[in-house]
Amino acid sequence: MDSLRWVDTLGTGEVYSYCGVYRPQNRVFDSEVPIYFAAIELDEGPMMLSEIRDAPPGGPHIGMRVRVTFVRLDGDVFIAVWVPE
């Protein structure tokens, strides 16, 4: 773990791999499906695991260009999610 470090990035990259959730485990999430989770390869090289939002019809695809945006969860808590570029 000594080799880990923070890296500034442009917040852009491409979908390396992804999966989709089409049947949520709880009905409270029925209105949110499909939900896509992806490994994003940043343009600078590192990988990041996160959600893809606003995917095109048919879902994301490997190699799709994406950019980061931030969603407020609660108060001052934000998470990074990815949207098509």
CNS distance restraints for C-alpha pairs under 8 A (distance, minus, plus):
assign (resid   9 and name CA) (resid  42 and name CA) 7.68 0.50 0.50
assign (resid   9 and name CA) (resid  43 and name CA) 7.82 0.50 0.50
assign (resid   9 and name CA) (resid  44 and name CA) 6.53 0.50 0.50
assign (resid  10 and name CA) (resid  43 and name CA) 7.68 0.50 0.50
assign (resid  11 and name CA) (resid  42 and name CA) 7.17 0.50 0.50
assign (resid  11 and name CA) (resid  67 and name CA) 5.57 0.50 0.50
assign (resid  11 and name CA) (resid  68 and name CA) 5.17 0.50 0.50
assign (resid  12 and name CA) (resid  42 and name CA) 5.90 0.50 0.50
assign (resid  12 and name CA) (resid  43 and name CA) 6.05 0.50 0.50
assign (resid  12 and name CA) (resid  65 and name CA) 7.45 0.50 0.50
assign (resid  12 and name CA) (resid  66 and name CA) 5.81 0.50 0.50
assign (resid  12 and name CA) (resid  67 and name CA) 4.33 0.50 0.50
assign (resid  12 and name CA) (resid  68 and name CA) 6.35 0.50 0.50
assign (resid  13 and name CA) (resid  40 and name CA) 6.34 0.50 0.50
assign (resid  13 and name CA) (resid  41 and name CA) 5.46 0.50 0.50
assign (resid  13 and name CA) (resid  42 and name CA) 4.11 0.50 0.50
assign (resid  13 and name CA) (resid  43 and name CA) 4.80 0.50 0.50
assign (resid  13 and name CA) (resid  65 and name CA) 5.85 0.50 0.50
assign (resid  13 and name CA) (resid  66 and name CA) 5.53 0.50 0.50
assign (resid  13 and name CA) (resid  67 and name CA) 6.41 0.50 0.50
assign (resid  14 and name CA) (resid  40 and name CA) 5.58 0.50 0.50
assign (resid  14 and name CA) (resid  41 and name CA) 5.46 0.50 0.50
assign (resid  14 and name CA) (resid  42 and name CA) 6.60 0.50 0.50
assign (resid  14 and name CA) (resid  43 and name CA) 7.59 0.50 0.50
assign (resid  14 and name CA) (resid  62 and name CA) 7.49 0.50 0.50
assign (resid  14 and name CA) (resid  63 and name CA) 5.26 0.50 0.50
assign (resid  14 and name CA) (resid  64 and name CA) 5.27 0.50 0.50
assign (resid  14 and name CA) (resid  65 and name CA) 4.43 0.50 0.50
assign (resid  14 and name CA) (resid  66 and name CA) 5.53 0.50 0.50
assign (resid  15 and name CA) (resid  38 and name CA) 6.56 0.50 0.50
assign (resid  15 and name CA) (resid  39 and name CA) 6.18 0.50 0.50
assign (resid  15 and name CA) (resid  40 and name CA) 4.75 0.50 0.50
assign (resid  15 and name CA) (resid  41 and name CA) 6.34 0.50 0.50
assign (resid  15 and name CA) (resid  60 and name CA) 7.85 0.50 0.50
assign (resid  15 and name CA) (resid  61 and name CA) 6.88 0.50 0.50
assign (resid  15 and name CA) (resid  62 and name CA) 5.05 0.50 0.50
assign (resid  15 and name CA) (resid  63 and name CA) 5.05 0.50 0.50
assign (resid  15 and name CA) (resid  64 and name CA) 5.36 0.50 0.50
assign (resid  15 and name CA) (resid  65 and name CA) 6.70 0.50 0.50
assign (resid  15 and name CA) (resid  66 and name CA) 7.20 0.50 0.50
assign (resid  16 and name CA) (resid  38 and name CA) 7.27 0.50 0.50
assign (resid  16 and name CA) (resid  39 and name CA) 5.44 0.50 0.50
assign (resid  16 and name CA) (resid  40 and name CA) 5.47 0.50 0.50
assign (resid  16 and name CA) (resid  41 and name CA) 5.86 0.50 0.50
assign (resid  16 and name CA) (resid  62 and name CA) 5.54 0.50 0.50
assign (resid  16 and name CA) (resid  63 and name CA) 6.28 0.50 0.50
assign (resid  17 and name CA) (resid  38 and name CA) 5.61 0.50 0.50
assign (resid  17 and name CA) (resid  39 and name CA) 5.23 0.50 0.50
assign (resid  17 and name CA) (resid  40 and name CA) 7.30 0.50 0.50
assign (resid  17 and name CA) (resid  62 and name CA) 5.92 0.50 0.50
assign (resid  18 and name CA) (resid  36 and name CA) 6.79 0.50 0.50
assign (resid  18 and name CA) (resid  37 and name CA) 5.55 0.50 0.50
assign (resid  18 and name CA) (resid  38 and name CA) 4.01 0.50 0.50
assign (resid  18 and name CA) (resid  39 and name CA) 6.19 0.50 0.50
assign (resid  18 and name CA) (resid  60 and name CA) 7.73 0.50 0.50
assign (resid  18 and name CA) (resid  61 and name CA) 7.79 0.50 0.50
assign (resid  18 and name CA) (resid  62 and name CA) 7.51 0.50 0.50
assign (resid  19 and name CA) (resid  36 and name CA) 5.74 0.50 0.50
assign (resid  19 and name CA) (resid  37 and name CA) 5.52 0.50 0.50
assign (resid  19 and name CA) (resid  38 and name CA) 6.44 0.50 0.50
assign (resid  20 and name CA) (resid  34 and name CA) 6.30 0.50 0.50
assign (resid  20 and name CA) (resid  35 and name CA) 5.60 0.50 0.50
assign (resid  20 and name CA) (resid  36 and name CA) 4.43 0.50 0.50
assign (resid  20 and name CA) (resid  37 and name CA) 6.42 0.50 0.50
assign (resid  21 and name CA) (resid  33 and name CA) 6.57 0.50 0.50
assign (resid  21 and name CA) (resid  34 and name CA) 5.43 0.50 0.50
assign (resid  21 and name CA) (resid  35 and name CA) 5.07 0.50 0.50
assign (resid  21 and name CA) (resid  36 and name CA) 6.34 0.50 0.50
assign (resid  22 and name CA) (resid  33 and name CA) 5.48 0.50 0.50
assign (resid  22 and name CA) (resid  34 and name CA) 4.77 0.50 0.50
assign (resid  22 and name CA) (resid  35 and name CA) 6.86 0.50 0.50
assign (resid  23 and name CA) (resid  30 and name CA) 7.48 0.50 0.50
assign (resid  23 and name CA) (resid  33 and name CA) 7.04 0.50 0.50
assign (resid  23 and name CA) (resid  34 and name CA) 7.73 0.50 0.50
assign (resid  24 and name CA) (resid  29 and name CA) 6.08 0.50 0.50
assign (resid  24 and name CA) (resid  30 and name CA) 6.43 0.50 0.50
assign (resid  24 and name CA) (resid  33 and name CA) 7.19 0.50 0.50
assign (resid  25 and name CA) (resid  29 and name CA) 7.97 0.50 0.50
assign (resid  26 and name CA) (resid  30 and name CA) 7.49 0.50 0.50
assign (resid  29 and name CA) (resid  33 and name CA) 6.90 0.50 0.50
assign (resid  35 and name CA) (resid  51 and name CA) 7.57 0.50 0.50
assign (resid  35 and name CA) (resid  52 and name CA) 7.59 0.50 0.50
assign (resid  35 and name CA) (resid  53 and name CA) 7.70 0.50 0.50
assign (resid  36 and name CA) (resid  51 and name CA) 5.75 0.50 0.50
assign (resid  36 and name CA) (resid  52 and name CA) 5.39 0.50 0.50
assign (resid  36 and name CA) (resid  53 and name CA) 7.24 0.50 0.50
assign (resid  36 and name CA) (resid  59 and name CA) 7.81 0.50 0.50
assign (resid  36 and name CA) (resid  60 and name CA) 7.84 0.50 0.50
assign (resid  37 and name CA) (resid  49 and name CA) 7.31 0.50 0.50
assign (resid  37 and name CA) (resid  50 and name CA) 5.69 0.50 0.50
assign (resid  37 and name CA) (resid  51 and name CA) 4.33 0.50 0.50
assign (resid  37 and name CA) (resid  52 and name CA) 5.89 0.50 0.50
assign (resid  38 and name CA) (resid  49 and name CA) 5.71 0.50 0.50
assign (resid  38 and name CA) (resid  50 and name CA) 5.62 0.50 0.50
assign (resid  38 and name CA) (resid  51 and name CA) 6.02 0.50 0.50
assign (resid  38 and name CA) (resid  52 and name CA) 6.65 0.50 0.50
assign (resid  39 and name CA) (resid  47 and name CA) 6.44 0.50 0.50
assign (resid  39 and name CA) (resid  48 and name CA) 5.67 0.50 0.50
assign (resid  39 and name CA) (resid  49 and name CA) 4.57 0.50 0.50
assign (resid  39 and name CA) (resid  50 and name CA) 6.69 0.50 0.50
assign (resid  40 and name CA) (resid  47 and name CA) 5.50 0.50 0.50
assign (resid  40 and name CA) (resid  48 and name CA) 5.17 0.50 0.50
assign (resid  40 and name CA) (resid  49 and name CA) 6.18 0.50 0.50
assign (resid  40 and name CA) (resid  50 and name CA) 7.46 0.50 0.50
assign (resid  41 and name CA) (resid  45 and name CA) 6.22 0.50 0.50
assign (resid  41 and name CA) (resid  46 and name CA) 6.04 0.50 0.50
assign (resid  41 and name CA) (resid  47 and name CA) 4.53 0.50 0.50
assign (resid  41 and name CA) (resid  48 and name CA) 6.59 0.50 0.50
assign (resid  42 and name CA) (resid  46 and name CA) 5.53 0.50 0.50
assign (resid  42 and name CA) (resid  47 and name CA) 5.92 0.50 0.50
assign (resid  42 and name CA) (resid  48 and name CA) 7.35 0.50 0.50
assign (resid  50 and name CA) (resid  80 and name CA) 7.08 0.50 0.50
assign (resid  50 and name CA) (resid  81 and name CA) 5.85 0.50 0.50
assign (resid  50 and name CA) (resid  82 and name CA) 7.16 0.50 0.50
assign (resid  51 and name CA) (resid  81 and name CA) 5.17 0.50 0.50
assign (resid  51 and name CA) (resid  82 and name CA) 6.20 0.50 0.50
assign (resid  52 and name CA) (resid  60 and name CA) 7.94 0.50 0.50
assign (resid  52 and name CA) (resid  81 and name CA) 5.92 0.50 0.50
assign (resid  52 and name CA) (resid  82 and name CA) 4.67 0.50 0.50
assign (resid  52 and name CA) (resid  83 and name CA) 5.70 0.50 0.50
assign (resid  53 and name CA) (resid  81 and name CA) 6.80 0.50 0.50
assign (resid  53 and name CA) (resid  82 and name CA) 6.02 0.50 0.50
assign (resid  53 and name CA) (resid  83 and name CA) 5.23 0.50 0.50
assign (resid  53 and name CA) (resid  84 and name CA) 7.94 0.50 0.50
assign (resid  54 and name CA) (resid  83 and name CA) 5.92 0.50 0.50
assign (resid  54 and name CA) (resid  84 and name CA) 7.13 0.50 0.50
assign (resid  55 and name CA) (resid  59 and name CA) 5.34 0.50 0.50
assign (resid  55 and name CA) (resid  60 and name CA) 5.63 0.50 0.50
assign (resid  55 and name CA) (resid  83 and name CA) 6.83 0.50 0.50
assign (resid  55 and name CA) (resid  84 and name CA) 6.58 0.50 0.50
assign (resid  56 and name CA) (resid  60 and name CA) 6.45 0.50 0.50
assign (resid  56 and name CA) (resid  84 and name CA) 7.87 0.50 0.50
assign (resid  60 and name CA) (resid  64 and name CA) 6.71 0.50 0.50
assign (resid  64 and name CA) (resid  84 and name CA) 7.26 0.50 0.50
assign (resid  65 and name CA) (resid  84 and name CA) 6.00 0.50 0.50
assign (resid  65 and name CA) (resid  85 and name CA) 5.52 0.50 0.50
assign (resid  66 and name CA) (resid  82 and name CA) 5.97 0.50 0.50
assign (resid  66 and name CA) (resid  83 and name CA) 5.34 0.50 0.50
assign (resid  66 and name CA) (resid  84 and name CA) 4.34 0.50 0.50
assign (resid  66 and name CA) (resid  85 and name CA) 4.58 0.50 0.50
assign (resid  67 and name CA) (resid  82 and name CA) 5.48 0.50 0.50
assign (resid  67 and name CA) (resid  83 and name CA) 5.61 0.50 0.50
assign (resid  67 and name CA) (resid  84 and name CA) 6.35 0.50 0.50
assign (resid  67 and name CA) (resid  85 and name CA) 5.49 0.50 0.50
assign (resid  68 and name CA) (resid  80 and name CA) 6.33 0.50 0.50
assign (resid  68 and name CA) (resid  81 and name CA) 5.76 0.50 0.50
assign (resid  68 and name CA) (resid  82 and name CA) 4.56 0.50 0.50
assign (resid  68 and name CA) (resid  83 and name CA) 6.45 0.50 0.50
assign (resid  69 and name CA) (resid  80 and name CA) 5.80 0.50 0.50
assign (resid  69 and name CA) (resid  81 and name CA) 5.54 0.50 0.50
assign (resid  69 and name CA) (resid  82 and name CA) 5.96 0.50 0.50
assign (resid  69 and name CA) (resid  83 and name CA) 7.11 0.50 0.50
assign (resid  70 and name CA) (resid  78 and name CA) 6.09 0.50 0.50
assign (resid  70 and name CA) (resid  79 and name CA) 5.49 0.50 0.50
assign (resid  70 and name CA) (resid  80 and name CA) 4.59 0.50 0.50
assign (resid  70 and name CA) (resid  81 and name CA) 5.94 0.50 0.50
assign (resid  71 and name CA) (resid  78 and name CA) 5.34 0.50 0.50
assign (resid  71 and name CA) (resid  79 and name CA) 5.42 0.50 0.50
assign (resid  71 and name CA) (resid  80 and name CA) 6.51 0.50 0.50
assign (resid  71 and name CA) (resid  81 and name CA) 7.06 0.50 0.50
assign (resid  72 and name CA) (resid  76 and name CA) 7.21 0.50 0.50
assign (resid  72 and name CA) (resid  77 and name CA) 5.88 0.50 0.50
assign (resid  72 and name CA) (resid  78 and name CA) 4.33 0.50 0.50
assign (resid  72 and name CA) (resid  79 and name CA) 6.61 0.50 0.50
assign (resid  73 and name CA) (resid  77 and name CA) 5.51 0.50 0.50
assign (resid  73 and name CA) (resid  78 and name CA) 5.54 0.50 0.50
assign (resid  73 and name CA) (resid  79 and name CA) 7.09 0.50 0.50
assign (resid  74 and name CA) (resid  78 and name CA) 7.37 0.50 0.50
